[in-house]
């Protein structure tokens, strides 16, 4: 599993986690070109959350 955290300074404003898909997964079955050995495979991302921006006051 991989976790990515988004920050604005010291404040956490979002995160996402997921799983790397292996090279032999069916996801890659229809790719019509050879992928380099060091190609970073796609991840399955079941959860991603971003904090809503605070409401702005108008004067």
C-alpha positions as CSV (number, residue, x, y, z in Angstrom):
1,X,0.0,0.0,0.0
2,X,1.2,3.6,-0.7
3,X,0.1,6.7,1.1
4,X,0.4,10.3,-0.2
5,X,-0.2,13.3,2.0
6,X,-0.8,16.8,0.7
7,X,0.3,19.7,2.9
8,X,0.0,23.5,2.9
9,X,2.9,24.4,5.2
10,X,2.4,22.2,8.3
11,X,-1.4,21.7,7.7
12,X,-2.6,18.4,6.1
13,X,-5.1,19.4,3.4
14,X,-5.6,16.0,1.7
15,X,-4.5,12.4,1.3
16,X,-4.8,9.5,-1.0
17,X,-3.9,5.8,-0.7
18,X,-3.8,2.9,-3.0
19,X,-2.0,-0.2,-4.3
20,X,0.5,-0.7,-7.0
21,X,-0.7,-3.0,-9.8
22,X,1.8,-5.7,-10.8
23,X,3.1,-5.9,-14.3
24,X,1.0,-9.1,-15.1
25,X,-2.3,-7.6,-14.0
26,X,-5.1,-7.6,-16.7
27,X,-5.0,-3.8,-16.6
28,X,-2.0,-3.9,-19.0
29,X,-3.4,-6.6,-21.3
30,X,-4.4,-4.1,-24.0
31,X,-1.3,-1.9,-24.1
32,X,0.0,-2.1,-27.7
33,X,3.6,-1.2,-27.0
34,X,6.4,-2.7,-24.8
35,X,6.7,-0.8,-21.5
36,X,10.2,-0.1,-20.2
37,X,11.4,-2.3,-17.3
38,X,11.6,0.7,-15.0
39,X,8.1,2.0,-15.9
40,X,6.1,2.9,-12.8
41,X,2.9,1.0,-12.9
42,X,-0.5,2.5,-12.3
43,X,-1.9,2.3,-8.8
44,X,-5.4,1.4,-7.7
45,X,-6.7,4.4,-5.7
46,X,-9.7,3.4,-3.6
47,X,-9.6,6.5,-1.4
48,X,-8.7,10.2,-2.0
49,X,-9.8,13.1,0.3
50,X,-9.2,16.8,0.1
51,X,-10.0,19.3,2.8
52,X,-12.5,22.0,1.6
53,X,-11.3,25.6,1.5
54,X,-12.6,27.7,4.4
55,X,-15.5,30.0,3.6
56,X,-14.5,33.5,2.6
57,X,-16.1,36.4,4.3
58,X,-17.3,39.4,2.2
59,X,-17.6,42.8,3.8
